[in-house]
Amino acid sequence: MAEGRRPVAWSSDARRRSVTVEIYRGSLIEHGSERTLLRHVVDLLSARNRPAIILANISLGGRQIDLVVALELLTLVLEAKGFSVPVRGSENGTWQYRVASGGWKNFAAANLNPHTQVIQASLALRDAMRSHSGAHVAYPSAALVFVPRIPPGSSISGNFKAEIVGLDALESQLLRSDATEWTLDKWRAFAEARDLVRVDSVEAAFDPLLAAAEQLLGTYTAAFIRTYDPVVRELIRFGCRDGNHGQPARRSQSRGGAS
């Protein structure tokens, strides 16, 4: 993980005051529903000026987790599902989706019950948190999120261990609280211990070219700091954006003038 990097300010609207949301990823995000979910979570948190750490597409105990949203009073595990056709299922048994002929087809064998899937993901996260801290950890909150919404005509139910919502109702989940009580500093340490990659934009969590560019920039920054420290401590960091692509860029200005 690159040295000398600071949180990046995200803002869903230039007119709003930005808030610090830090994103760490495991593998690059491949599925469109997960990408949409990540963007939406960042927008919602920025709109409410809520500092957060997001872990995206990580693997814990052999289980893949779409998103972990860590807030001051909440740890929320999110599983994204992108369906436009009706689905049916409950806390038990196999879930199904309606096909064009009017019949029903089982979900993929790897995840026959997405409600159970997100609960198991939250348990895997709790085990990893407990292993990292060496102390008791409360159960994280969890939600199964349909993107962009729960398909009309669906018949689905779960239990108290995981909510089932559409992307259009996700904000209420971010306003919850639970008893996990981890600080953001502890989450940063957790991300570093798991070798997660810090990214400076939502797109860098799934775009391989941008991810490679950010990694190269981080490597160069770390080498620059190692070579010129403590001289670089006299530089003032400020942010700007690429007007063509809306991506954050980093520049430095000396106390005596621009560079």
LINMOCOR-V366236 format. One record per backbone hydrogen bond with DSSP energy under -0.5 kcal/mol. NH is the residue of the N-H (numbers start at 1). CO is the residue of the C=O. Records with the same first field share a line. If there is no record, write none. Layout:
NH: CO, CO
//
This chain:
10: 8, 19
16: 13
19: 10
21: 8, 19
22: 52
23: 199
24: 54
25: 197
26: 27, 56
27: 57
29: 205
35: 31
36: 32
37: 33
38: 34
39: 35
40: 36
41: 37
42: 38
43: 39
44: 40
45: 41
46: 42
47: 43
48: 44
49: 46
50: 45
51: 49
52: 20
53: 70
54: 22
55: 68
56: 24, 54
57: 66
58: 65
60: 63
63: 60
65: 58
67: 78
68: 55
69: 76
70: 53, 68
71: 69, 74
74: 71
76: 69
77: 141
78: 67
79: 143
81: 145
83: 81
88: 96
89: 155
90: 92
95: 112
96: 88
97: 105
98: 86
99: 103
102: 99
105: 97
107: 95
111: 108
112: 109
117: 113
118: 114
119: 115
120: 116
121: 117
122: 118
123: 119
124: 120
125: 121
126: 122
127: 123
128: 124
129: 125
130: 126
131: 127
132: 128
133: 129
134: 130
135: 130
141: 75
143: 77
144: 163
145: 79, 143
146: 144, 165
147: 81
154: 151
155: 87
157: 89
159: 162
162: 159
163: 142
165: 144
167: 146
168: 148
169: 166
170: 167
172: 169
173: 170
174: 170
175: 171, 172
176: 173
178: 73
187: 183
188: 184
189: 185
190: 186
191: 187
192: 188
193: 189
194: 190
195: 192
196: 191
197: 25
198: 196
199: 23
205: 202
206: 203
207: 203
208: 206
211: 207
212: 208
213: 209
214: 210
215: 211
216: 212
217: 213
218: 214
219: 215
220: 216
221: 217
222: 218
223: 219
224: 220
225: 221
226: 222
227: 223
228: 224
229: 225
231: 228
232: 228
233: 230
234: 231
235: 232
236: 253
237: 235
238: 251
240: 249
242: 247
243: 241
246: 242
249: 240
251: 238
253: 236
254: 257
255: 234
257: 254
259: 252
//
